[in-house]
Amino acid sequence: MDTTGIALRTMALITCVMSAGAAWAQAAYPPPTIETSVAVGQKIAIWVQPNYSVLCRSLGQPTFQLDSTPALGEVSPEWIDYTVPNGQRCETMHFPGLIVWYQAGQAPGTDVVVWTVGFPRELTSRVPGTGDHRVTTTIVVR
């Protein structure tokens, strides 16, 4: 793997850890709308989320479905093995997670993408499934 890919993944995970704080273990589901900007040709993480409970149990691999294709770039999911940072509940444990990436093309403009993410629960979990979460993402390519 190239160093750029490793750096992007690391930056995405650090950003999510810093923004989610203590509520990380309780699923911080994506909001119904996300707005972001990106440079022409740049790849960014639209959203990153592990899937585990406050009891430090895996709740299963998140699901992803692309509901509309972008006109100015590409959206792709990446399933990850998330390690909880030191100092947080469940520290150093590994859980399944998901990164939703956007790769901008070479033309500037505004791209709108609709995608759905789901959080299944493993059979032994007492927490009910939350169903699917549909997200409309507006990306300004500059």
N, C-alpha and C positions, 0 to 999 in steps of 0.2 A: 504494500500500500504506500502511496506517496505521502510525503510529509504535509502537503496541503490538506489532504483528506483527513489525516489525523488531527491537524490543527483545527479544522472546521468542526469536527465531531466534539473535540474537547471544549471549544468555545461554546458550542450549543448546549452542552451539558452543564457547564459552569454558569451560563446565563440562566438556565432553568432552575438550577439549585439556588442561586442567589435570589431569584424573583419569587420562588415558591415558598421559601423559608420553612417554618415549622409545620405548615399544613401539607407538606409534600406527601406524607404517607396517606392522607385522606385525598383521594383522587381529585386533583384540580382539573376538572374537565374543561375542554376548550370553550371559550365564549362563542356565542352564535356568530359574531363577526370579528374578523381580525383585519387590521390595516397595517401595511408595512411598505417600505421602499427598498429598492435594490439597484445597484449599478448594472449597466448593460453587461451581460456575460457573467455576472456574479451568482454564486450559489449560497443560499441562506437556509437556515432551519426556520420554518414557519412555526413549528410547535414540537415540543419534546415532552414525553410523559412516561414514567414507569407505572406499573400497575401492581400495587401491594397494599395490604391493610395495616392498620395501626398495631395489629398483633404480629407484625413482621411475617406475614404469610403471603405468598404469591397469589394473585387473583387471576392469573392467566394472561396469555398474550393478547394485547389489544388488537382489534381488527381495523382495517382501513379500506375505504372504497372511494374512488374518485368519481364524483357525480357529474362534473363538467370539466372538459379539457381546457387548459389555458391556451390563449391565442399567441402569447408572446414568449412563452417558455415551457418548461416541463415541471410537473409535480411527481415526486416519487416517495414512497414510504421506505423506511429502513427499520427493521426490527432489531432491537439492541438488547444486550445484557447489561442492565444498569447496576452499578455498585453505589450503595448509599454512602455518602461522604462521612468521614469521622465527625463526631460531635452531634450527629442527628440520630433520632430514634431509628433503630435497625441498622446502625452504622456497620459498614464493611460487608453487609449481606448483598446478595445478587438477586435481581428480579427482572422479569421481562419488561420491555418497554418499546416505545415507538418514537421515531423522529420523522416528521413530514418535511421534506426538502422541496425548495423551489429553485430551479436553475433558469435564470433569465437568458433570453435569446439576445440577438444583436440589435433589435429595434426598440427604441424607447416608446413609452405609452403606458396605459393602465390595463392591467390584466385582472380579471375576476375569475376565481376558481371556487367551486363548491365541492366539499369532500365530507365524508362521514366517518367518524371514528366510534368504535364500540369498546366497551370494557366488560368482557365476559367474566364470570366468577367461577372459580374452581368448585367442584361438587362439594367439597368439605367446608366451604366458606358459608358463614351465617349471614353475610352481607348480601342482599339481593343484587342482581345485575341492574345496571343503571340504564340499559338500553343504548340506542345509538344517539350520537350527538352530531348534528349537521352543522357545518361551519362554512360561512361565505367569507372568502379571503380576497381582499382587494390589495393588489400589489402595484405600486407605481415604479415602473422601470425607467430610470433616468440615465 
